[in-house]
Amino acid sequence: MSTPSTQKLREILGSDVPDELLQLALTHPSSVGEGLERTLKSNQRLEFLGDAIVGASVAEHWYQTHSHLPEGELTQRKAAAVQKKTLARVAAKLELAHFIRVGRGADALIGRGRDAILADAFEALIGALFIAQGWNAARDFVLRALHDELKEIAGISQTANIKNLLQEHTQAVGLGTPIYQTIQSGGADHARHFRAEVFLLETLHGVGEGASKKDAECKAAQAALTGLHDKGSTPFTGDDCIKASVD
């Protein structure tokens, strides 16, 4: 028979998963016995399965949506998306802490090991969803749950790529290392605005504005690359910056 907690978990997942699997997915090893019993009656095996599914889902996402990226960049993006800190943040947004059974009391979910417990529970839940509904349901939920994190990682990666591209070119043609000057030009704490300027040999070459420091610097670097391209200095294609939401 379903309980209010398992019904809520099914609503979170958007799919029907048996109570037994849901309860197992949210049972931390500390709440059961020792040895083999701890492995079989906790979420360890489902976490193992879910870890692989989350990794494969994210890898497929980056591969299909960013066909221009080399293997090294794909690997970095996947690593950023599946790290414990990222998955714990997602689990916290889903409020999974309310459902996890731990053996050391409430302190286990507010102490130093909280991120690992939350991330493992998220992966175990994905494993349970895969067992119950298959690959498509599990992958689709992973991508929905990680939507904001994937967007953030793409923005940060794009910013770094454009700034690196500018620096590689300017150093190659004797213009030195780009120097950025970035200020918060206005806006309240919840709606900040930044202006960035990039200088080459003390000469202003690009200006950018955005809702984050990274976004402003990305646009300044892009403006500098476009200007150099117009002067015949670089084959930059003018790809747009993706907004980075974290300073």
Sequence and secondary structure as in RCSB ss.txt:
>XXXX:A:sequence
MSTPSTQKLREILGSDVPDELLQLALTHPSSVGEGLERTLKSNQRLEFLGDAIVGASVAEHWYQTHSHLPEGELT
QRKAAAVQKKTLARVAAKLELAHFIRVGRGADALIGRGRDAILADAFEALIGALFIAQGWNAARDFVLRALHDEL
KEIAGISQTANIKNLLQEHTQAVGLGTPIYQTIQSGGADHARHFRAEVFLLETLHGVGEGASKKDAECKAAQAAL
TGLHDKGSTPFTGDDCIKASVD
>XXXX:A:secstr
   HHHHHHHHHHTS   HHHHHHHTB GGGS SHHHHHHHSSHHHHHHHHHHHHHHHHHHHHHH TT  HHHHH
HHHHHHHSHHHHHHHHHHTTGGGT B SS GGGGTSTTHHHHHHHHHHHHHHHHHHHH HHHHHHHHHHHTHHHH
HHHHHHHHHHHHHHHHHHHHHHTT    EEEEEEEE  TTS EEEEEEEETTEEEEEEEESSHHHHHHHHHHHHH
HHHHHTTS              
